[in-house]
Amino acid sequence: MNKYAKAIVAALTAGLGAYGTAVADGSVTAQEWVGVAVAVLAGLGLVWAVPNQPAPAPYEPEHSE
């Protein structure tokens, strides 16, 4: 999987959420566009900065002798 996919999805989700709030009154002002941009950058940057957990070790059953 693309290593940037999680950050891109987070940025789109944050941006669309901010845009949905901004357009609720029928228009989007310059200040609201700045809010959308900040939400996109925050979603992108914060999610990208947090590393994924390492993959768990494969299961190996114990051998009894």
N, C-alpha and C positions, 0 to 999 in steps of 0.2 A: 504494500500500500504506500502511496505517496507520503513522504514524511511531512509534507506541508498541508495535507488534506484537513487535518483536525483544526489547524489554525485558520485556514480559509473558510471552513464551515462556520467557525465561531465568529469570524469577521462579518460574514454575510448575515448571520443570524442577528448579531448586534446592530448592524447597519440597517437591516430591514425593520427591526423592532423600533429603532429610533426614527426611521422614515415613516413608519406607520403612525407613530404618535404625532410626528410633525405635520402630516398631511390630513389629520383628523378634522381640522377646521377648514379644509378646502384649498389651502395654499401653503407653500413652504417658503419661509423667509430666509434671508442670508444667515441669520443667527441659528436657525434650525438646521441649515445645511452644515454649519460648523459642528453642531451637535451630532449629526449623522457621521461626519468624518471622524470626529473624536471617538465615537462608539466603534466604528470600523477599525481604527488604529489600535484602540485599547483591546478589542477582542482579538485582533491579529497578534499584537505584541505580547499580551499576557498569556495567551494559550501557547504561543510558539516558545516562550521563555521557560515554560514548565516542561521538564522532560517526561517522556512516557516511562512507565514502570518497566523494568527489564522483564523479559519473557521468563516464565517460571521454568525451572529445570525439568527436563523430561522425567516422567515417573519410571523408576526402576524398582521392581519388587525385590524384597530381601531374599537372599538365597539361604536356605537352611541346609546345614551339612550333617 
